[in-house]
């Protein structure tokens, strides 16, 4: 019976989303109705909502806000463009796909998907025109890199929210995510993108490249250092475990620095100075960029909080224990279960973030009962949340319209690329599960 109630709740969530109701409101409505259907007293349902929102935002609000600040500074200062230009020069025309992929990966680590996509689209147009290459031949590696970082790597909202729900170590999640990401973007990017080498696409008349001139950009060293600083700091303890023991003072200091909040705070302050004040902005305009960045992430934070509330309702109602019992009875892998639930919700709802967080609420008890490693569960659900993007996903329409594709071409390129990333993500997680 609890499974049927949860299933009906997901159907209701789909209906509300299709009616253009905000995912934040829709998730709260579904959480309340599911809680009542599971025979929770109304006051207990409201308490679970408050606890879920508080516990979720309490552990990740600062991470998301600081990540947004860093991404905004990289975007506005031109550091993202400098990274792109440098990688294009290093790789050369022969390996142009790998240059675009590397650019998308580095920019995507700190920028949210939509922002990264809009920033890098002019690069795709410029390269395709200068190198006389097919547009999708260049665009697919960029989109694959952005998609993988969006689904697998903190500080993106989805992975951060999943890490909070599953109580996963963010540093380990990032390290495992990087291990998976490299082969996945290679296959879903340049290798898959090469199949479009001879496809003819007519560009729109208004397809423009609005990049800054090279003289207006930050130094190369500064751009790369600021962009990679939080990744290096967060992953530091996981990397040092091979060379030192956790009992040493040096390791303890590195462990403190690697806290995602502290790492992103350091990177954000550095970006404000080196990409803002150092380059002629005054304190007021730099802080305004910080404010704009935080304002832009607010609705995403609320959606993640609502996902945490839904999870808490399922846990408090006892449905989580029931799900654990059923999974144990049929010996069903939690990693596969998490991927499958997220994939089904993604296909029906469209939003990767909502799909991941809703699935996490359903399968979280499997992790909390020790049936799966929380870091791998983050990656499994994250991979499922990227499955087969189609007409109910804004990313689908962005890709179609920017590159002037037909629906058939968009399904054959974007949707198939997302499916490749999702399936390979699951396979990679299962392989990692046998090793770590």
C-alpha positions, 0 to 999 in steps of 0.5 A: 500500500505505501508503494501505491501511495508514493506512486500516486504522489508522483503521478500527482507531481507530474500533473501539477508540473504539467499545469505549470505549478512551481516545482517548489509548491508542487513538491510541498503539496504532494508531500502533505497529501502523501503524508496524510494518505500514509495516516500521519496526523496533520501536525506530524506532517507539518513538523516533518516538512519543517524538519526536512526543509531545515535539515536540507537547507541547513547543510547546503544553503551556504554551499549553493549560494557561494557556488553561485557567487563563484560562477557569477564572477567567472561569467561576468569577468570573462574568466570562463571565456579566457579558459575557453580561449586558452584550451582552444589554443592548446589543443589546436584545430585537430583536437578541437572537440576535446578542447570544447569538451575540456572547456565545458568541463572546467566551466561546468564545475562552477557554473550552473547548466543554463548559465554555462550553456548560454556562455559557451554557445558563442564559442561553439558558433565561433569554432564551427565557423572558423574551423569549418566544422559541423555545428553539432560536431562541436556542440555535443562535446560541450553539452555532454561536459556541462551535463555530466558536471550538472548531474555528478559533481558538487557544487551543483544543486542536484549533487549537493542536495543528494549528498545532503539527503544521503549524508554523503561525504562531498569530497568523496562524491566529487572524487568518485564523480570525477573518476566517472566523468572522464570516460563518460564525457569522452564517449558521450562527447567527442566520440558520439559527436563525431557521428554528426560530422556530415550533418548539415544545419542552417544557422539562424540569422541572429546567431551572434558571437558576443565575446569580449576581446582578449585584452579585456579578459583576466590573466590565464593563470588567474582564470584557471586558479579561481575556477579550479580552487574549490575543486582542489580544496574539497578533494584535498583530504581524499587525495592526501589519504594515500600519503598521510594518516588522518591523525596528523595535524597537517591532515586535520588542517586540510580536512578543515579547509576542504569543508565545501562551505569553507572551500567555496568561501575562500574561492568566492573571496578570491574571485571577488578580489582577483576578478572584480576589485583587482580588475577595476570594479569597486566594492559596491559593484562587486558586492552587487554581483554577489547579491545577484548571484544569490538571488538567482539561486533562490528558487533552486534552493527552495525546490531542493528544500521541498525535496528534503521535506518530501523525504522527511515525510516518507521517513517519518511516516514509516514508508521508508522502512517499508521500502527497505523491507521490500528491497531486501526481500527481493534482493534489489540493488539500491544503486539500480533502484535509485537510478531507475526511480530517478530516470522514470521521474526525469522522463515524466517530469523533465527537471533533473533536479526535481527528479533526483531529489524526489527519487532520493526521498524514496530510496534514502532509507536504503542508504540510511540502513547501510545497504549502499554507499551514500557517495555512490548513491548520489552518483547513481541517482544523479545519473538517473536524473539525466535520463532521456531529456525530451520535450518537457525539459527546458534543456531540450528546447534550449539546445533545439532553438540555439542550434536551429534543429528540428525535433527529430535532430534534437532527439537524435543528438541531445536526447540520445546524448543525455541517455548515453550519459545516464546509462554509462553513469549507472554502469560506472557506479556499479563498477566502482561499487565493486572496487571501493 
